[in-house]
Amino acid sequence: DKDAIDEPLEVHVYVGGPAGAEGVEGYNLLANDKREDVDAVYGCGPNHGFDTYIATGLKGTQDVCVYVINKGNGRTIQLDTRTITISDDTVAPTIENVKIASSTGDSFTVSCNATDDRKI
């Protein structure tokens, strides 16, 4: 955003269709992760990327729409729309090797190994 070139921008992600559509889930992110490639192209500083996991209750074939929110003059821009398939999670995570790692007075620390087929 040329009006705020050194500031991270807000990114809105909509699962289930475009912004404003019925039944859509919306998520707000901040594009402040390091992306030196963005800086190399736009000269805006390295902290303009984003990377996140979104937990959704929606299943099946869904459109995911991503918008960058403009600061100052200009307009909000739709970056991309992708159609994805979200499958049901039918395998529960596994928790093994549970141990009390330390205890003090009325509190304790627990350690364990947790795995999940979705690697989330």
C-alpha positions as CSV (number, residue, x, y, z in Angstrom):
1,D,0.0,0.0,0.0
2,K,1.8,3.2,-1.2
3,D,0.0,5.2,1.5
4,A,1.5,3.1,4.3
5,I,4.4,1.3,2.6
6,D,6.3,0.5,5.8
7,E,3.2,-0.8,7.7
8,P,1.9,-4.3,7.7
9,L,-1.5,-4.7,6.1
10,E,-4.6,-6.4,7.3
11,V,-5.6,-9.5,5.3
12,H,-9.1,-10.9,5.3
13,V,-9.6,-14.6,4.5
14,Y,-13.1,-15.9,3.7
15,V,-13.8,-19.7,3.7
16,G,-17.0,-20.7,1.8
17,G,-17.1,-17.9,-0.7
18,P,-16.5,-14.1,-1.2
19,A,-16.9,-11.5,1.6
20,G,-20.6,-11.0,2.4
21,A,-21.9,-14.3,1.1
22,E,-24.2,-16.3,3.3
23,G,-22.6,-18.9,5.5
24,V,-19.0,-17.6,4.9
25,E,-16.5,-17.8,7.7
26,G,-14.2,-14.7,7.9
27,Y,-10.8,-14.4,9.5
28,N,-8.6,-11.3,9.9
29,L,-4.8,-11.7,9.7
30,L,-1.9,-9.2,9.8
31,A,0.7,-9.5,7.0
32,N,3.8,-8.9,9.2
33,D,5.9,-12.0,8.6
34,K,9.3,-11.7,6.9
35,R,9.1,-11.8,3.1
36,E,12.3,-10.4,1.7
37,D,11.1,-11.2,-1.9
38,V,8.2,-8.7,-1.4
39,D,10.7,-6.0,-0.3
40,A,12.9,-6.7,-3.3
41,V,10.1,-6.1,-5.7
42,Y,8.3,-3.2,-3.9
43,G,11.0,-1.7,-1.6
44,C,8.6,-1.7,1.3
45,G,10.6,-3.5,4.0
46,P,10.7,-7.3,4.7
47,N,7.7,-7.7,7.0
48,H,4.7,-8.0,4.6
49,G,4.0,-11.7,4.5
50,F,1.5,-14.0,6.2
51,D,1.3,-17.7,6.9
52,T,-1.4,-19.3,9.1
53,Y,-3.5,-22.3,9.8
54,I,-7.3,-21.7,9.8
55,A,-9.6,-24.1,11.7
56,T,-13.0,-24.2,10.0
57,G,-16.2,-26.0,10.6
58,L,-16.9,-26.1,6.9
59,K,-16.4,-29.3,4.9
60,G,-16.4,-30.4,1.3
61,T,-15.6,-28.2,-1.7
62,Q,-15.2,-24.6,-0.6
63,D,-14.0,-21.3,-2.1
64,V,-11.3,-19.5,-0.1
65,C,-11.1,-15.8,-1.0
66,V,-8.2,-13.6,0.2
67,Y,-8.4,-9.8,0.3
68,V,-5.8,-7.2,1.3
69,I,-7.3,-4.2,3.1
70,N,-6.1,-0.8,1.9
71,K,-4.9,2.0,4.2
72,G,-5.6,5.5,3.0
73,N,-6.5,6.2,-0.6
74,G,-7.2,3.3,-2.9
75,R,-9.3,0.2,-2.6
76,T,-9.4,-3.2,-1.0
77,I,-7.9,-5.8,-3.4
78,Q,-8.9,-9.4,-3.8
79,L,-5.6,-11.2,-3.9
80,D,-6.8,-14.7,-4.9
81,T,-9.7,-17.2,-4.8
82,R,-9.0,-20.9,-4.7
83,T,-11.3,-23.8,-4.5
84,I,-10.3,-26.4,-2.0
85,T,-11.7,-29.7,-0.6
86,I,-11.9,-29.9,3.2
87,S,-12.2,-33.5,4.4
88,D,-13.6,-34.7,7.7
89,D,-11.0,-35.5,10.4
90,T,-11.8,-39.1,11.2
91,V,-8.7,-40.0,13.1
92,A,-8.3,-38.7,16.7
93,P,-4.8,-37.5,17.8
94,T,-2.7,-39.9,19.8
95,I,-1.1,-38.8,23.1
96,E,1.6,-41.1,24.5
97,N,4.4,-41.1,27.0
98,V,2.7,-38.7,29.5
99,K,5.0,-37.7,32.4
100,I,5.0,-35.2,35.1
101,A,8.1,-33.3,34.3
102,S,8.3,-31.2,37.4
103,S,6.1,-30.1,40.4
104,T,6.2,-27.2,42.8
105,G,3.6,-26.7,45.6
106,D,0.2,-26.7,43.9
107,S,1.3,-26.8,40.3
108,F,3.1,-29.2,37.9
109,T,4.4,-29.4,34.4
110,V,3.3,-32.3,32.1
111,S,5.2,-33.5,29.1
112,C,4.0,-35.9,26.4
113,N,4.3,-37.0,22.8
114,A,1.3,-36.0,20.6
115,T,0.8,-37.0,17.0
116,D,-2.0,-36.5,14.5
117,D,-2.4,-37.8,10.9
118,R,-3.1,-34.3,9.7
119,K,0.2,-33.0,11.2
120,I,-1.4,-29.8,12.5
